[in-house]
Amino acid sequence: MCANVIVAEDDEKQAELLRRYLEREGHSVTLVGDGLAALDLVRHREPDLLVLDVMMPRADGLDVVRVLRAECRELPVLMLTARTTEDDLLLGLDLGADDYVTKPYSPRELMARVRTLLRRSRRATGAPPADAALLTVGALVVDPTRHVVSVGGEAVDCTPGEFRILAALAAEPDRVFSRQQLLAELHGFDRYISDRTVDVHVMNLRKKIESAPRRPARLLTVFGVGYKLTDPAKAAARASS
């Protein structure tokens, strides 16, 4: 699985190590040393993956992710951070990063996460079959072929992680998925990933697909279990019958 990877890391030794690890796996690697350079290169190269350090000059990694997602760019983003508090890590996910690795990191762990993101990235694995069925739950439509989402005919921009969760839920409406099951959709079974990763993605999805995110009608919490996706109209009809 060869991919074009941009590594944004201002520490030259760390950057060279990353290049070595990635090239050993057969990837093409371009290094940049600051956030603005990373943004410019992504816009011109359209890479398969961005490996992004949080602490960088000119624009930090969080700002880079914020801008990329505002531009509706869906490339997978793996963040590198020396910050170890859960709130710091979840902030990156909240802004649209797909995964993170804390420093100092194990090369094997880092490469495993790269492989997971590339394998699950539509750009690295190819589009689904042309006859892949639309996933429809009321006014919500998930199109696996084009990797797009709409609600009531209005397009909704989702990060790759958000799309995977939504597609899993939409494939089986009203089924309750545990956080661990949704984590498996995101990363496979990985003991380093927190359950709160799913909570952050769900919170972001509600902002995009619900008319009242604080009172969700589609993406529901099943307390003590997990989440499910439902058709609000059908749910209302069942409640009134």
Backbone hydrogen bonds in HBPLUS format (Angstrom, degrees):
<---DONOR---> <-ACCEPTOR-->    atom                        ^
c    i                          cat <-CA-CA->   ^        H-A-AA   ^      H-
h    n   atom  resd res      DA  || num        DHA   H-A  angle D-A-AA Bond
n    s   type  num  typ     dist DA aas  dist angle  dist       angle   num
A0028-SER N   A0003-ALA O   2.92 MM  25  6.15 157.7  1.97 157.0 164.2     1
A0048-ASP N   A0004-ASN O   2.81 MM  44  5.29 152.4  1.89 144.2 153.6     2
A0005-VAL N   A0028-SER O   2.80 MM  23  6.03 175.7  1.80 174.2 175.4     3
A0030-THR N   A0005-VAL O   2.99 MM  25  6.43 149.8  2.08 157.6 166.4     4
A0006-ILE N   A0049-LEU O   3.05 MM  43  6.47 163.5  2.07 160.8 163.5     5
A0051-VAL N   A0006-ILE O   2.84 MM  45  6.18 169.1  1.86 166.9 170.4     6
A0007-VAL N   A0030-THR O   2.88 MM  23  6.16 167.3  1.90 161.8 165.2     7
A0032-VAL N   A0007-VAL O   2.93 MM  25  6.28 151.9  2.01 162.3 162.4     8
A0008-ALA N   A0051-VAL O   2.81 MM  43  6.17 167.9  1.82 170.8 174.8     9
A0053-ASP N   A0008-ALA O   2.89 MM  45  5.99 162.1  1.93 166.3 170.5    10
A0009-GLU N   A0032-VAL O   3.01 MM  23  6.40 149.6  2.10 171.7 162.7    11
A0015-ALA N   A0011-ASP O   2.84 MM   4  6.07 157.7  1.89 156.3 163.9    12
A0016-GLU N   A0012-GLU O   2.97 MM   4  6.15 157.4  2.02 146.8 151.7    13
A0017-LEU N   A0013-LYS O   3.01 MM   4  6.26 154.6  2.08 146.6 153.8    14
A0018-LEU N   A0014-GLN O   2.94 MM   4  6.18 160.3  1.98 150.4 155.5    15
A0019-ARG N   A0015-ALA O   2.90 MM   4  6.17 156.3  1.96 146.3 153.2    16
A0020-ARG N   A0016-GLU O   2.93 MM   4  6.15 159.1  1.98 146.2 151.4    17
A0021-TYR N   A0017-LEU O   2.93 MM   4  6.24 164.4  1.95 155.5 158.9    18
A0022-LEU N   A0018-LEU O   2.94 MM   4  6.09 171.9  1.95 156.0 158.3    19
A0023-GLU N   A0019-ARG O   2.83 MM   4  5.91 165.3  1.85 154.9 159.3    20
A0024-ARG N   A0020-ARG O   2.99 MM   4  6.02 147.8  2.09 142.3 150.7    21
A0025-GLU N   A0022-LEU O   3.03 MM   3  5.20 136.4  2.22  98.9 111.1    22
A0027-HIS N   A0022-LEU O   3.16 MM   5  5.59 163.2  2.18 143.5 138.8    23
A0026-GLY N   A0023-GLU O   2.91 MM   3  4.89 157.2  1.96 102.6 109.4    24
A0038-ALA N   A0034-ASP O   3.11 MM   4  6.38 149.3  2.21 144.9 154.0    25
A0035-GLY N   A0057-PRO O   3.33 MM  22  6.57 156.3  2.39 174.7 177.7    26
A0039-LEU N   A0035-GLY O   3.00 MM   4  6.33 158.5  2.05 151.5 156.1    27
A0040-ASP N   A0036-LEU O   3.03 MM   4  6.26 165.6  2.05 149.8 153.4    28
A0041-LEU N   A0037-ALA O   2.97 MM   4  6.13 160.4  2.01 148.3 153.5    29
A0042-VAL N   A0038-ALA O   2.94 MM   4  6.12 162.3  1.97 153.6 158.3    30
A0043-ARG N   A0039-LEU O   3.08 MM   4  6.27 162.4  2.11 151.2 155.5    31
A0044-HIS N   A0040-ASP O   3.20 MM   4  6.43 140.4  2.36 139.9 149.9    32
A0044-HIS N   A0041-LEU O   3.17 MM   3  5.17 126.1  2.47  94.5 108.1    33
A0045-ARG N   A0041-LEU O   2.74 MM   4  5.71 156.6  1.79 157.8 164.0    34
A0046-GLU N   A0042-VAL O   2.96 MM   4  5.16 155.7  2.02 134.1 140.1    35
A0050-LEU N   A0076-PRO O   3.05 MM  26  6.38 157.3  2.10 156.8 164.1    36
A0078-LEU N   A0050-LEU O   2.89 MM  28  6.25 164.0  1.92 161.3 166.8    37
A0052-LEU N   A0078-LEU O   2.80 MM  26  6.06 163.7  1.83 155.4 161.0    38
A0080-LEU N   A0052-LEU O   2.76 MM  28  5.85 155.8  1.81 138.7 140.9    39
A0054-VAL N   A0080-LEU O   2.88 MM  26  6.04 145.6  2.00 176.2 171.1    40
A0061-GLY N   A0054-VAL O   2.71 MM   7  4.03 163.6  1.73 126.2 129.9    41
A0059-ALA N   A0057-PRO O   2.74 MM   2  5.55 147.5  1.84 102.1  93.2    42
A0063-ASP N   A0060-ASP O   3.09 MM   3  5.42 118.3  2.49 104.0 118.2    43
A0064-VAL N   A0060-ASP O   3.05 MM   4  6.41 153.7  2.12 151.0 159.3    44
A0065-VAL N   A0061-GLY O   3.01 MM   4  6.30 163.3  2.04 153.0 155.8    45
A0066-ARG N   A0062-LEU O   2.99 MM   4  6.17 161.8  2.03 147.1 152.7    46
A0067-VAL N   A0063-ASP O   2.99 MM   4  6.21 159.0  2.04 150.0 154.4    47
A0068-LEU N   A0064-VAL O   2.95 MM   4  6.16 168.0  1.96 155.3 158.9    48
A0069-ARG N   A0065-VAL O   2.96 MM   4  6.10 167.8  1.98 157.2 159.6    49
A0070-ALA N   A0066-ARG O   3.05 MM   4  6.13 146.9  2.16 137.3 147.0    50
A0071-GLU N   A0067-VAL O   2.96 MM   4  6.22 137.0  2.15 144.8 156.2    51
A0071-GLU N   A0068-LEU O   3.18 MM   3  5.10 128.7  2.46  91.4 104.7    52
A0073-ARG N   A0068-LEU O   3.02 MM   5  5.47 169.4  2.03 156.4 153.9    53
A0072-CYS N   A0069-ARG O   2.95 MM   3  4.78 155.7  2.01 100.6 106.5    54
A0098-ASP N   A0077-VAL O   2.97 MM  21  5.40 152.0  2.05 141.0 150.1    55
A0079-MET N   A0099-ASP O   2.94 MM  20  6.29 171.1  1.95 143.6 142.6    56
A0101-VAL N   A0079-MET O   2.80 MM  22  6.27 147.9  1.90 161.4 172.3    57
A0081-THR N   A0101-VAL O   3.06 MM  20  6.43 158.1  2.11 155.1 159.7    58
A0103-LYS N   A0081-THR O   2.78 MM  22  5.83 154.3  1.84 139.7 145.0    59
A0089-LEU N   A0085-THR O   3.16 MM   4  6.50 161.0  2.19 153.5 158.9    60
A0090-LEU N   A0086-GLU O   2.85 MM   4  6.02 163.4  1.87 156.3 160.9    61
A0091-LEU N   A0087-ASP O   3.00 MM   4  6.08 138.9  2.17 139.2 149.4    62
A0094-ASP N   A0090-LEU O   2.77 MM   4  5.96 154.6  1.83 149.6 157.6    63
A0095-LEU N   A0091-LEU O   3.00 MM   4  6.27 143.7  2.14 146.3 155.0    64
A0097-ALA N   A0092-GLY O   2.99 MM   5  5.55 163.6  2.02 147.7 143.2    65
A0096-GLY N   A0093-LEU O   3.02 MM   3  5.10 141.8  2.17  98.7 110.3    66
A0110-LEU N   A0106-SER O   2.91 MM   4  6.19 167.3  1.93 161.1 164.7    67
A0111-MET N   A0107-PRO O   2.94 MM   4  6.11 168.4  1.95 152.0 154.5    68
A0112-ALA N   A0108-ARG O   2.96 MM   4  6.07 148.6  2.06 141.4 150.5    69
A0113-ARG N   A0109-GLU O   2.96 MM   4  6.25 154.4  2.03 152.0 158.2    70
A0114-VAL N   A0110-LEU O   2.96 MM   4  6.27 153.8  2.03 148.5 156.4    71
A0115-ARG N   A0111-MET O   2.90 MM   4  6.10 164.2  1.93 148.1 152.0    72
A0116-THR N   A0112-ALA O   2.98 MM   4  6.19 154.2  2.04 142.5 149.8    73
A0117-LEU N   A0113-ARG O   2.96 MM   4  6.19 166.3  1.98 152.0 154.8    74
A0118-LEU N   A0114-VAL O   2.94 MM   4  6.14 164.6  1.97 155.3 159.8    75
A0119-ARG N   A0115-ARG O   2.81 MM   4  5.85 157.1  1.87 146.8 154.0    76
A0120-ARG N   A0116-THR O   3.01 MM   4  6.12 151.8  2.09 145.7 152.7    77
A0121-SER N   A0117-LEU O   2.91 MM   4  5.89 110.9  2.40 132.6 149.2    78
A0121-SER N   A0118-LEU O   3.20 MM   3  4.92 146.9  2.32  91.7 101.6    79
A0124-ALA N   A0121-SER O   3.13 MM   3  5.38 131.9  2.37 102.6 114.6    80
A0125-THR N   A0121-SER O   3.08 MM   4  6.26 155.7  2.14 156.6 163.5    81
A0126-GLY N   A0122-ARG O   2.91 MM   4  5.38 134.5  2.12 136.4 143.8    82
A0132-ALA N   A0129-PRO O   3.00 MM   3  5.40 159.8  2.04 121.2 120.9    83
A0135-LEU N   A0142-VAL O   2.85 MM   7  4.93 175.9  1.85 156.1 156.7    84
A0142-VAL N   A0135-LEU O   2.76 MM   7  4.93 163.6  1.78 147.9 153.8    85
A0137-VAL N   A0140-LEU O   2.85 MM   3  5.17 165.2  1.87 153.7 158.8    86
A0140-LEU N   A0137-VAL O   3.12 MM   3  5.17 156.5  2.18 126.1 123.8    87
A0152-GLY N   A0139-ALA O   2.91 MM  13  4.86 162.8  1.94 127.6 131.7    88
A0141-VAL N   A0150-SER O   2.87 MM   9  5.29 164.0  1.89 157.5 159.8    89
A0150-SER N   A0141-VAL O   2.94 MM   9  5.29 151.8  2.02 149.4 156.8    90
A0143-ASP N   A0148-VAL O   2.86 MM   5  5.31 178.5  1.86 169.5 169.0    91
A0147-HIS N   A0143-ASP O   2.76 MM   4  5.52 121.5  2.10 143.9 161.0    92
A0148-VAL N   A0143-ASP O   3.26 MM   5  5.31 145.6  2.38 135.5 141.9    93
A0156-VAL N   A0149-VAL O   2.79 MM   7  5.30 156.7  1.85 148.6 143.3    94
A0151-VAL N   A0154-GLU O   2.88 MM   3  5.25 154.2  1.95 144.8 147.9    95
A0154-GLU N   A0151-VAL O   3.05 MM   3  5.25 164.9  2.07 114.1 116.2    96
A0163-PHE N   A0159-THR O   2.89 MM   4  6.11 161.6  1.92 159.2 164.7    97
A0164-ARG N   A0160-PRO O   3.05 MM   4  6.27 158.1  2.10 147.9 152.6    98
A0165-ILE N   A0161-GLY O   3.21 MM   4  6.48 162.4  2.24 150.5 154.3    99
A0166-LEU N   A0162-GLU O   2.94 MM   4  6.12 169.4  1.95 154.8 158.2   100
A0167-ALA N   A0163-PHE O   2.80 MM   4  5.89 160.9  1.83 153.7 159.0   101
A0168-ALA N   A0164-ARG O   3.06 MM   4  6.17 156.6  2.11 142.6 148.6   102
A0169-LEU N   A0165-ILE O   3.04 MM   4  6.31 162.2  2.07 153.1 157.5   103
A0170-ALA N   A0166-LEU O   2.82 MM   4  5.94 160.4  1.86 151.1 157.2   104
A0171-ALA N   A0167-ALA O   2.98 MM   4  6.01 139.1  2.15 141.0 150.1   105
A0172-GLU N   A0169-LEU O   3.23 MM   3  5.62 148.3  2.34 106.0 114.4   106
A0175-ARG N   A0172-GLU O   3.12 MM   3  5.70 158.2  2.17 134.8 138.1   107
A0174-ASP N   A0229-LEU O   2.78 MM  55  5.54 159.2  1.83 157.1 162.3   108
A0177-PHE N   A0227-TYR O   2.78 MM  50  5.40 169.5  1.79 165.0 161.8   109
A0227-TYR N   A0177-PHE O   2.87 MM  50  5.40 153.9  1.94 154.8 158.0   110
A0182-LEU N   A0178-SER O   3.13 MM   4  6.47 154.5  2.19 148.5 155.1   111
A0183-LEU N   A0179-ARG O   2.78 MM   4  6.03 148.3  1.88 148.3 158.3   112
A0184-ALA N   A0180-GLN O   2.99 MM   4  6.21 147.8  2.10 141.2 149.0   113
A0185-GLU N   A0181-GLN O   3.31 MM   4  6.67 139.0  2.49 133.2 143.1   114
A0185-GLU N   A0182-LEU O   3.09 MM   3  5.00 123.8  2.42  91.9 106.2   115
A0186-LEU N   A0182-LEU O   3.13 MM   4  6.48 140.3  2.29 139.1 149.8   116
A0186-LEU N   A0183-LEU O   2.96 MM   3  4.94 121.7  2.31  93.8 109.3   117
A0187-HIS N   A0183-LEU O   2.77 MM   4  5.96 172.7  1.77 171.2 169.0   118
A0188-GLY N   A0184-ALA O   2.99 MM   4  3.99 140.4  2.15 107.3 115.4   119
A0193-ILE N   A0190-ASP O   3.29 MM   3  5.89 168.5  2.30 119.0 122.1   120
A0197-THR N   A0194-SER O   3.04 MM   3  5.64 161.5  2.08 114.2 120.0   121
A0198-VAL N   A0195-ASP O   3.07 MM   3  5.79 134.2  2.29 118.8 126.4   122
A0200-VAL N   A0196-ARG O   2.96 MM   4  6.22 155.2  2.03 151.0 155.9   123
A0201-HIS N   A0197-THR O   3.15 MM   4  6.48 162.8  2.18 149.0 153.1   124
A0202-VAL N   A0198-VAL O   2.85 MM   4  6.09 161.1  1.89 158.0 163.7   125
A0203-MET N   A0199-ASP O   2.90 MM   4  6.08 158.8  1.95 146.5 152.4   126
A0204-ASN N   A0200-VAL O   2.99 MM   4  6.26 159.3  2.03 150.5 155.7   127
A0205-LEU N   A0201-HIS O   2.85 MM   4  6.10 155.2  1.91 148.2 155.6   128
A0206-ARG N   A0202-VAL O   2.91 MM   4  6.15 157.8  1.96 153.5 158.6   129
A0207-LYS N   A0203-MET O   3.30 MM   4  6.62 145.9  2.43 140.4 148.5   130
A0208-LYS N   A0205-LEU O   2.88 MM   3  5.10 138.1  2.06 103.0 115.8   131
A0209-ILE N   A0205-LEU O   2.87 MM   4  6.10 148.4  1.97 158.9 169.0   132
A0210-GLU N   A0206-ARG O   3.07 MM   4  5.15 147.7  2.18 133.6 136.8   133
A0215-ARG N   A0212-ALA O   2.76 MM   3  5.34 151.7  1.84 122.0 131.6   134
A0230-THR N   A0218-ARG O   2.97 MM  12  5.07 151.6  2.05 132.4 141.6   135
A0220-LEU N   A0228-LYS O   2.84 MM   8  5.40 145.6  1.96 164.4 169.2   136
A0228-LYS N   A0220-LEU O   3.00 MM   8  5.40 150.6  2.09 145.9 153.3   137
A0222-VAL N   A0226-GLY O   2.81 MM   4  5.23 176.3  1.81 141.6 142.9   138
A0225-VAL N   A0222-VAL O   2.88 MM   3  5.54 154.3  1.95 146.0 148.5   139
A0226-GLY N   A0222-VAL O   2.99 MM   4  5.23 148.7  2.09 140.3 149.1   140
A0235-ALA N   A0231-ASP O   2.95 MM   4  6.18 160.5  1.99 159.0 165.5   141
A0236-ALA N   A0232-PRO O   2.91 MM   4  6.09 153.1  1.98 145.8 152.5   142
A0237-ALA N   A0233-ALA O   3.01 MM   4  6.24 153.0  2.08 143.6 151.0   143
A0238-ARG N   A0234-LYS O   2.90 MM   4  6.15 156.6  1.95 149.9 155.9   144
A0239-ALA N   A0235-ALA O   3.00 MM   4  6.19 152.9  2.08 142.2 149.7   145
A0240-SER N   A0236-ALA O   3.07 MM   4  6.25 143.2  2.21 143.0 151.9   146
A0241-SER N   A0237-ALA O   3.13 MM   4  6.20 126.5  2.43 139.2 151.7   147
